[in-house]
Amino acid sequence: MPQKTKRTPMMEQYMNIKEQYPDAFLFYRLGDFYELFYEDAEQVAQLLELTLTSRNKNAEEPIPMCGVPHHAAQGYIDTLVEKGYKVAICEQMEDPKEAKGMVKREVVQLVTPGTITNAKGIEAKANNFLTAIVYEEGLGYGFAYTDLSTGELKVTSLPDAESVLNECASLQTKEMVLGTAIPETLTKQLSARLNLMFSYQETSLENAELSYISQPLSLELEKQVVQKLLTYISETQKRSLAHLQQAVVYEPTHYLKLDHYSKFNLELDRSIRTGKKYGTLLWLLDETKTAMGGRLLKQWLDRPLIQEAEILARQNMVQSLLDAFFERADLQEALKKVYDLERLAGRVAFGSVNGRDLIQLKTSLQMVPRIRELLEGIDQGEWQSVLAQLDPVEDIVLVIDQAINEEPPLSVTEGDVIKTGYNTQLDTYRDAMLNGKKWLAELEARERQRTGIKNLKVGFNRVFGYYIEISKGNLHLLKEDTHYDRKQTLTNAERFITDELKEIETLILEAEEKSKELEYQLFVQVREVVKQGIQRLQRLAKGIASLDVLQSFATVSEKYQYIRPTLTKETHELCLKEGRHPVVEKVMGYQQYVPNSVQMNQDTTILLITGPNMSGKSTYMRQLALTVIMAQMGCFVPAEEATLPIFDHIFTRIGASDDLIAGQSTFMVEMMEANEALRHATPDSLILFDEIGRGTATYDGMALAQGIIEYLHEQVQAKTLFSTHYHELTQLEDTLTGLKNIHVGAMEKEGEVVFLHKMMEGPADKSYGIHVAKLAGLPNNLLQRADDILTMLEQNQKINLTDCQATEQLKESQDLPKPAVSVGEEDSGQLSLFSEIDPVSEEIISELKELNLLDMTPMDALNTLYALQKRL
């Protein structure tokens, strides 16, 4: 009969520890396994596809259980964390052989999505940022982030929730540490849009290590958020934070600002279609040779510069590398041999570094003198700041070279890590082991000769130790006076021990055990020496990363024939001669891509772009934005000539998209993105608006589009590219002095349209929408009918889709349903274009004429239009 489950002392210990980590899976160490129980076991077994067993199977309520081998646990932990879970690692804190009663256990680390540090758990060229925010009414948000694997820590103050959202989206953070006073609306937005994991930290610790990290901070809000972040890290990681660098204050307004909408629309580092790096500006620019350089490139892409002197300094370095082809090629070869210094330093601080990591560190440092030599050969004063960071750290190279074997094992506790000759005592133990093995070989040969048993062998077993093994078929050859003591019986053999073998066994095992203990102590000493140089290693890593990104710029600029742009801080002249979209050009090839110029003098603020769909309007707009970003990163740009202002902010509204998770339609997203630009743009900003107003009724859309154009022209005066299908808007060139019409050329030949993909002055004559529909493969009968309707519309004729001819045309197509209403009739959503004007309509038109749109905000205009439409 099943018995009711009683909690054993071990299960009591498990439950007490689990209560401290209710939101994490507890990996509880039992011998060579990590075990999970109860709900943890059931969930993890499903997530990792493990076999679910049970403890106390015969009890009335068996305890669900599953486990993973401790030596393979890291892969399972990484998988769980990647799925968005936390894992608490509970270790045995004493040797079970020496423990009295229950073995003491405690959690040694809490692994979360924001605290992964091992190389396999994160991409080499990607940061894994953990963020934190605090909030105080009237002061705004304190915002801090760190990458535990590299040690960088940055902090700022942000005015509003939208700024927090932008920063989090830019960092692609997976976990955020919160206090209690955070507005619920913000956490809902962050959760819905970014799918963040929230971790709560109520208390803040203070100690010397944490005080040092926050020492440069002066604002109380920034101190609070850094303390909150560091406390969370300290309590979850339970280890040294020596590699964390002092907090660096940054100000988002000191860089070219791009909100998360713009970064998404421009596909800077993630493709809209696939979510991958391929097909993005980051993909194009990434010719880096080191993981550090790859991460820094992403950071430069997120935060282009706005200070002219800093941009020019980068341009000068890129130019010097372009002028030194052979030196650049040698630099690239040297950089390929440099491992990830930042993350190696982090593993040293965390105590997770092994012998192979130290050899990688040594190999990397040995390349620094060669890199310095090559850089000094091309330096004409441009590279002094980078050269000052390239410290070879020769003392660390010497220690590693003297102590660590060239090909050490992964484990640091099983021996063979330290070189022979490094420590006298270790060499003594090794001699004893070597001689012991030699004695064993001699003993085996001697016993074979004495007994006449040719297959007698001396072996070793971890449980039973050393033994002499004789097959059962040869046991009769043993003489009675042989001093063999039986030790173990096997199916086909017997194992024996002798006094001489016992002595050798004691000598060898003592030497092996003491040798491993001493080796580990020596390894820890070497690790501590390296740990003292962490700050020097991090400074070196910054210099190597900067050099790597700049050589990547030079390589890309040479490969794709980019030119150095001229920056105009004082004027607002913009001249891009024969510019190209860098990513599209790479995909299509240089010969196939049609370049286009962008010309906006000091007084021109708006280019109104018309032309057919699929002709390249959106590509033209993105091309300018990407060129600006590349220029302000310090890279050369795809054009024959380029004179560019230094922009402070880029706003985009390109493509149709909705935000269903946040409950927002395509048109609402369109209006929100437009509103962001209208509210925050300055004369130094760049605005790209593609088809504003298309998401609503024709008159609404056209009115909004014109209102926005006039507001941009009169109030904002930022450089703006505005594409539209509302050809009526092209007449604004006659009244707005800063607006200029341009269009994408198209040529009609024998009823077929050829898009030239070339920008020309003046407005487009038509949209060619039906021709695009033809390219999409719509039925010919439908296309013919649409062409007839278009002709009648252009002649201002009232159309009735139910006339006989129309009905017969539609019936001929198998793909189309029978029409139910006429285009000329009113429905509840939109006015007929050609119905007669009634008195109410005349009254509304009169009110519309009297509206002063220039004094209205876009939202006021939208509300007014909505009210008028309801009255109609």
N, C-alpha and C positions, 0 to 999 in steps of 0.2 A: 504494500500500500504506500502511495507517495507520501513523503513527509513534507511538512511545511518548511519553507526555506528559512534558515536562521542566518543572520548576518555574522560572518566570521570576522575576526579582528582585521583581516586584510580588506574585506569589503567595507567595514566601518571606516578604515583609513581612506579607501577610495571615495566613499561618499562625502567625507569631510573635505577632501581636496576638491571634489567636483562642485560642491556648494560655493566654493570661492570663484569658480569659473563657469557660471551657468550658461553663458553664451558661446562656449567653445567646446570642441571635441577634445576629451581628455585622453591623451596617449599615455597609458599607465604602464610603466616598465616592470615586467616580470621576467627575470632571467634574460634570455635572448630575444624576447618579444615585447612589443608594445600591445597591450590588450585594451579593448573598449567594452563597456558593459551597458546594459539597459537600453535606453533610447539612443544613446550614442552609437552603440553597436548596430542597432537596426538601421539607422540612417546611413552610417559609414559603409556597412555591408552593401547597401543598395547603390550608394554613390561610387564606390570603388570596385563593385562587382566581386566582393569577397564572400566566402562561405560563412554563413551565420550559424554558430553553434550555441551551446548553452552550458552554464555552470550548474552543478547540482541537478543533473538530468532527471533523477528519480524523485526530486522534490515536487511538492504540489505546485509551486510557482518557480520553475527553472529561470535562471538569470540569463537573458540573451547576451552573447559574447562573440566577438571577432577580434582578430589580431593580425599584426604584420611583423616580419622580422626586423629587429632593430637596425641591422646593417643596410637594409633596403628601405627604411622608413622615409627617407627624404623625398623620394619620388611620390609616395602616397601623400605626404604632407603638402608638397607643391600642388598636386592635383586638387586637393580639398581647398587650399587657399585660392587657387585660380578660379574655383567655382564660387568664391565669395564667402568662405567660412573661416573661422578662427580655429587654431589648433594649440592646445596647451600641452607641452611636453613635460611629463612627470618622470624624473629619474630616481634611481636608487642612490642614496647619498652615503651609503656605507657598504662595505663588503659583507654579503650575506653570511659568509663563513665566520665572520667575527662578530656579527650582530647578536645582541641579546634580546630575544623576543622579536617583535616585528621589525623588519628592515625599515629604516627611516627613508621616507620619500618626500620629494617636494617638486613643484613646478620650477623648471630652470629657464623656460622661455615660453612666451606666448607669441606664436607666429600668426600674423594677420596680413591682409592684402597690401597694406601700406608698409609693412616691416620686413618683407622678404629681402634677404641679402645674398643668398647663394646664387651662383652664376646660372644654374640651370633654371631657376625659378623666374628669371627676368631676362629680357633680351639684352644682348651686349650693348647695342647702340641706343637703348631706350632707358630713360630714368624711371624710377619707381618712387613717386613722390607721396609722402604722407603729409597731409595738411591739417591745420588747426585754425579755428576762429574763436574770438571772444567778441562780445558786443556790449557797448555802453550807450545808453540813450544820450543823444546829443553829440557824441564823439564818433560814432560809427563803428566800424569793425577793425579789430586787430587781426591780421592774416599772416600766418607763417607756414613755411613748408620746408621739408628736408628729404633728402635721399639717403637713407641709412647706409646704403652700399657704397656711396662715394663720400659722404660726410658734409656735403654742402648744406647750408641752412640760410634761408632768406626770409625777410619779414617786411611788412609794409602796413600802412593804414589805408582802409578803403571806405569811401563815403556811403555806399548803399549796397543793397542786395544784388543789383545787376552787376556791379563791379566784382563782387565775390563770385558770382556765377561765371563771369568771363574768365577770371583767374583760374578757377577750378577746371573749366573746359579747356583752357590753354595748357594747363599742366597735365591734363588727362589723369587726374588723381583718382585713386580707387577707394581711399579711406580718409575720413575726416574726423578729427578729434574735436568734440564740442564741450562747452560748459553747459550750464542749465539755462542761462538767460538769452538763448538764441531765439529769434522770432520763428514761430512755427511755419509761417508762410515761406520763409527761406529754406528750411529743411525740406518742405514739400517740393519746392522747385528743384532743389539739388537732387533729391531722390528721383523725381519724375524724369528730369532731363539727363542726368549723368549716372543714375543708378549707383550712387555712392553707398559705401558702408559707413555708418555712424558709430563712433566709439565715444563714450562719455567719460570725462575726467573731472571729478569734482575738486580734488585737492591739488595744491602746487607745492612741490618740494623746494628746499633751498639747501645747496651745499656748494663747496668750492668749485667743483667741476662745472656745475650748471651756471654758477655766477660768472665764471670765466667766459663761457659761451655767450652769455647775454650782456657782457661788459660794454660793448660799443653802443648799446641802446640808451636813448634819452627819454623817449615818450613812454608814459606809463602803460598805455594800451598795448604797445609793442612788447614791452617787458612781460606783461601778463600772458600774452599769447605764446611767447617763446617758453616761458616757464611751464605753461600748460602742456605744450608739445613735448618738452624735455622730460617732464614728470611722467607722462604717458609712456614714452620710450624707455625710461629708466625702470618703470614698474613692470613693463611687459618683457623687456629683453634681459633684465637682471644681469648685466655685464658692463664692462668698461665702455664709456662713450668717448674715449680719448681721440678718436679720429674725427669726431664732429668738429667742424670749423666754427670759428666765432661768427655770430649772426651778422649777416650783411643786410643793411637797410636798402631797399630799392623803392623807386617811385615809378609807377606805371606811366605817368605823364612824361617821364624822361626818355621814353621810347615811342616809336611809331605805334599808335594804338590800333588794334584790330579786334573788334568784338567777336564773340563766338559765331554769330551769324556769318560775318565776313570770312572768317577762317574756313568755315564750312563751305560757303559758296565758292571760294577761290581754290579749294582743294589744295591747301598748302602742305599738309602732311598725311591726309587721308582722303582716298577717293570717295566721292559721294555714292558711287554705284556699288563699290565692293567693300569699302571701309578699310582697304589695304593701302600700303605705301606706294605701290606701283601706280604710275600715271599722275604723280603729284610733283610739286615743285621740290620737295625734299628728295624724292627719288632722282630727279634730274641733277640736283646739286651735289648729291652724296658720292664723292670720289675719295672720301676719307679712308685712311689705312688703319686707323686705331679705333677701338671702341670709345675712347675718351673724345676723339675728334667727332665721331658720329653723334654723340650726345650734345656736344657743344654746338654743332651745326644746327641741331633741332632748336636749341635755346636761342641762337642768333636769329633763326627764322621766326620764332615766336616774338622776338623783341628787336626789330630793326632799329637802327640809331636815328636820332634827329639832330645830333650835334655835328656840325660840319667838320670840325677838326678831327673827330674820331672816325668819321667816314673816310676822310682823305687819308688818314694814317693807314687804314686797312687797304685802301686803293693803292697806296704807294708800295705796300708790301706785296700785294698781288702783282703789281707791275714788275717789281724786281724779280719775282719768281718766273714771270712770263719771259723776261729778258735773259734768264739763266736756265736754258733748257736742260743741259747736262747735269748741272747741280741739282735741279729739281727732280730729275729722274733718280739720282743717287739718294736724295732725301726720301723719296717714296720707298725705295728699297730698305733704307734704314728704319723708317717708320713701321714697315710691315713686321719688323722683329721686336717691336715694343708692345708688351702686353698691357693689360688694363691696370695701370698704376693706382688709380683711385680706388678701385674695388679690391686690389691686393692689399693696399694700406688699410682698408676697412676690415678685411678678414684678419689682418695682423692684430688690430685693436680688439676685435671680437674674440680673438683666441681660436678662430676656426681655420687658420692658415695651416697648410701642410708643407712637407718638404718640396713637393713639385711646385707649389706656389712660390716658395723662396727662390727656386732655380729660375722660374719665370721672371721674378723680380730682378735677379742678378743679370739675366740675359738682357732685360730691358735697359737697365742702368749702364751696361757695357756699351750700348749704342749711343749714349748721350754725348761722349766726346766726339764721335764721328759726326753727329748731327750738328754740334756746335761748330766744328771745323768747316762744314759745308755752308752753314749759315753765315759765318764770319767772312767766308769767301765772296758772298754776294751783298753783304751789308754795306750800305752807303749812309747809314744813320737811321734807316727805317726800323731796324730789328732790335734796337737796344733794349726795349722793354721786354721782348721775348727772351733775348739772350740772358738777361738778368735772372730769369726764372730757370734756366737750364743748368741746374746744379747736378753734377754727376753722382753725388752722394757716395764718394769712393770708399768711405769707411764701412758702409753697409755692404758694398760689393765685396770688400776684403773679408769681412766676417763670414758672409755666406759662402764665399769661395773656399775659405779654410775649413769650414765646419760641415757643410752639407754635401752628401754624395750627389754626383751629377744625375743619376737616375734613381731617386729615392722611391720607395713604395708610397701608396696613398695614405696608409696608416702611419701615425707618428708614435704608436705605442708598441709596435711589433718588431722594432729593431731595423737595422740596415739603413738608417737615415744619416747617421754621423760618419764622417770620413775616418778611416784608420789613420792614426798619427795625430789626431786632434786632441785626444785625452789619454793620458798614460794608463789610468785605471781601466778605462774601457778597453784599451788594447790588451791589458792583462786578462780580462774576462774573455776576450775573443781568442786569445792564445789558449786558454784553458779549454774553451769549447772546441777549438781546432784540434788540440792534442787529444781531447777526449774522444772525438770522432775517429782520430787516427788509432787510438787504443782499441776502440770498438772494432775497427776493421781488422786489427792484428789479432784480437781475441777471437773473432769469427773464424779467421784462417787457422788459428792454433787449435780451436775446438773441432773444426772439420777434420784436421789431420789426426788429432788424438782419438776421436770417436770413429773415424772412417765414414761419417755421414756427409756426403758431398752436398746435399741441399740444406744442411743446417744453416740457419741464419740468425743474426742478431737484429732485432727490430725495436720500434718504439710506438707506444700507444699513449694518448693523452691521459687516459683513465688509469691504465695499469703500469705505465712507465716502460723501462727497458726490459727486454726478455730475450731468451734463447728459444727459438721455435724449431721443433722436430716433427715431421709428418708421422702419422700413426703407423705407416708402413715401415718406418725405420726405428721405431721405439725398441725393437728387440736387439738392436745393435748397441744400445747403451749398456755399459758394464755396471755391475752392482756397486762397485766402489766409486762410481762417478758422483761427485758432490753437487748434484742438481736438485734444487727444491722446486716442486711443482707449484706453478703460479696461476695458470689458467688452462681450462680444457676447451678445445674447439671441436667442431665436427670432424675435421680431418687432421688435426694436429694437437700437440701438447706444447704449452709454453712453460719455461723454467727460468729460475734465477739462481745466480751463484754469488758467493761473498765478493768475489772480484768485480762482478758486474754491478753489484750494489754500490761499491765504492766509486766506480766510474760514473754511475748514474747520479749519485749525490753531487759529485764534482761538476758534471755537465749541467744539471738542472739548476744548481745554485748559480753557476756562471751565466746561464741563459737568462734567468730571472733578474739577477742583479744587473746584467748587461742591458736588458730592456728598460729597467727602471732608470739606470744612469743615462742611457741614450735620451729618454724622454726629458729628464732634467736638463741635459745639455741643450736639447732642442728648444725648450722653454727659455733658457738663458739667451740663446741666439734670437729667439722671437722678441724678447724684451729689449735687446739691443736695437733691433729693427724698429720696434715700437717707439723708441726715443726719436727716430727720424721721420715720424709720420708727417709732421707739418712740412718738412723739406720735400718729402715725396709728393705731397699734395700740391705744393707750389710748382714743382717740376711738371706734374701732370697737367696743370693749367697751361704752362708754356708749350708742352708737346701738343696739347689739344688745339691751341690757337694756331700753331704752325700747321697742323694737319688740316684744319678748316681752310686756311688761306691757300695752301697748296691745292686743295680741292677746288677752290674758286679759280685758281690759275689754270688748272687742268681742264675744267669745264669751259672756261673762257677761250682757251686755245682750241679745244676740240670743236666747238660750235661757232667759232669766229665772232665772239662777243667783243664789244668795244668799251672803253672807259667813258662813263657818262660825266658830263659837266654839271655841277650843282649850282643852282642860283638861289641863294638864301634871301637876297634882298628883293629880287623881282619875282613875279609869278609867271614868267614865260615858260611855256612847255613846248618843246620841239623834239619829237621822236621821228626821225627820218627812216623810213623802210623798217619799222619795228616788226618783231615776230613774237608769237606766243611760244615761249621756250619749250614747254612740254609737248604741245601739239606738233611743233617742228621736229622734235626728237622722234616722236612716234611716226610722223609722215615721211620725214626725210627733208633735207635742206632744199633739194631741187623741186619738190612738189609744193612746198608751203608758199603761199602768196603773201608777201610782206605788205604792211600798210603803215602810213604815216599818221601821226597825231600832231596837229598844229594848233596851239592856243596861245595867242599873244597875251600881253599884260592885261588887256581889256576884255578878252574873251573868257567868259566863265562857264558857258554851257555849250556843248556840242549836242544838237538834237539829231539823232540818228534814225533814219527811216530806211526801209528796204525789206525784201522778202524774207520769210522764215528760211532757215537753213543756209542763209547766205553768209553768215559769219559775224553778225552784230555782237552776240555775246562773247565770242572768241576775241573780237577786237577790244571789247571793254576789259575782259580779264587780262588780255595781253598788257594793257597799260598798267593795271594794278600790280601784276607780277613783276613787271619791269621796275616799277617804283620800289617794291619790296627788295628786289635783288640789289638795286642801286644803294639803298639805305642800309643793307647788310654789309656793303663794301665790295660786292661782286661786280664784275663787268656785266653788260646787258646786251640782249640780242637786237641790234639795230646797226644802221650805217653811221648815224650820228644821234647823240642824245643830250639834250639840255633839259634838266628837270629841276623844278622847285624841290625843297625839302618839305615833305608833307608831315603833318602831325597826327593825322587820323585818316583811315580809309574806311568808308562805309559802302556796303554793297546791298543791292536787292536784285539778285540774278536767279532766274529759274523759278519754277513753280513748286512749292513744297508746303506741306502742312505739318502741324505738330499735334497729332492726335492724342498723344499721352497727356499733353497739357490742355487738351480740349480746345485747340485753336485751328480754325480753317485756314486754307491757303490764303484767302483774302485778308484774314486777320493777321497772319504772319507777315504778309506783304505790308500792311499798314503799320505794324509794329516796327518793322525794319526801317520803313520810311520815316516814322516818327523819331526813331533813334538818331537818324542823320539830321533831321530838321532841328532837333533840340540841341545837339551837341557839336555839330560841325562848325568850323571856323573858316575864315578866308584861306587858311593854310591846309585845309582838308581836301581829300579827293573823294568824290561821290560817284558811284556807278548805279544807275537805276535802269533796270531792264523791264520794259512793258508794265510800268506802274498803271494800275487802274483796270487791268484786264480781268480781274477776278470778280467784277460786279457788272451791273447793267451798263449798256453802252454810254448813255448820257452821264450817269454817275461817274463812270471811269474816266471819261473825257474831261469832265469838270474837275475831278480830283487831280488828274494829270496836269491840267493847265494851272490849277491853283498851286500845285507843288512847284512847277517850273517857275512861276512868277515869284513865289516866296523865296526860292533858292536865288533867283536873280537879284531881287531887291534886298532881302534880309541877310542871307548867308554869304553869298558871293564866293563860294568854294568852287574849285574846278570840278565840273560835273559832266559826265557822259550820260545822256538820257536817250534811250532807244524807245520807239513807239510805233504802233500801227495806226494811231489816230493821225491821219494825214492832215486833218484840219489844224493840228497844232503847229505845222510848219509855217503858218502865217505869222506866228509870234516873232519871227525874225524881223518883221517890219516894225514892231513896237518895242522889242527888247534889244537894246544895243549890244549887250554882252552875249547874245545867243547867235549861234551860227548853225545853219542846216548842212548836214552831210548825209550821204546815202550810200548803200552798197549797190554797186552796179550789177545789172542783169541784162542779158541780150536774148531777144526773142527771134527765133529762126525756124520757119516752116512749122509754126505752131508749138515748137519746143522751146523751153527756156533754159539758158545756160547761165548759172550764177558765176560772176567773175570774181567774187570774194575780194573785190577791190573797192576801197572807199573813194567816193567822189564828192565834189562840192554840190550843194543844192539839195532839194528834197527829192525823194523817189516819186515816180509817176504812178506806180501801183504796187500792190503787195504780192501778187502772184501766188496767192494762197491756194487757188485751185490747182496750179501746177505742182505745188508741193504735195497736195492730196493725191495727184496722179502718180507722183514718185512713190507714195506710200502704198499704191496698189488698189485704191478704191475702185468700185465697178465703173465701167465706162459710161453706162446710162446715167448713173448718178452724177458723174462729172459733167456730162453734157447738160443735164438739167440745171446743175449749179451754175454753169456758164451762162445759160439763158436767164436765170434769175438775176445774176450779177449784171447782165446787160440791161435788164429792165430797171433794176435798182438805180443804175447809173443814169438812166433816162428819166428818173423820178416817176416811174409808172407804178400804179397800185397793182399788186400781184395777188392772184387767187389760186392757190395750189389745188383747188378742187375743180378747176376748169378741165374740160375733156382732154385737151392735149397733154396737160401735166399728168393727169391720172393715167393716161395710156402709157406715157414715158415711164412712170414709176412702176406700173404693173409689169413692164418688160424686165425689170430687175428682180431676180429671185431673192435678193438679199435685203430688200427694203419693205417695211410695213406700210400698209395703206395710210395715207395722211389723214389726220383727224381735224386739224384747224388750219386756218389760213395765216400766212405770215403777216398779212395786213391787219388782222384782228388784234384787239388788245387782250392781254391776259392779266393775271393778277401781279405778274412780276415786272413787266416792262411796257412802256408806251410803244404804240405802233409808230414807225418812222414817218408814215405818210397819211395818217388819218387827219381829218379836219380838226382845227383847234377850237375847243369849246371855251366858254367864258371863264371857267375855273382855271383852265390852262393859261389863258391870257393874263389872268391876275397873277399867277405864279411866275410866269415869264417876266412880268413887270417887276415883281419883288426880286427876282434873280438878277435883273439888270441893275437894281439899286444896291445890291450887296457890295460891300467893300472887302473884297477877298484878301487884299494885301494886309489888312488889319486883323485878319482872322487866323487862328491857329489851324493846322490841318484837321485836328479833331473837331473844332468848332464848325469848320466847313463841312465835314462829314456828317455831323449831327443836323446841320441846317438842311443839307441835301436830303437826308433821310426823312426829315419832317415834311419837306415839300413833296417828296415822293409818296408818302402816306396820304397826303391830302389829295393827290392825283388819283 
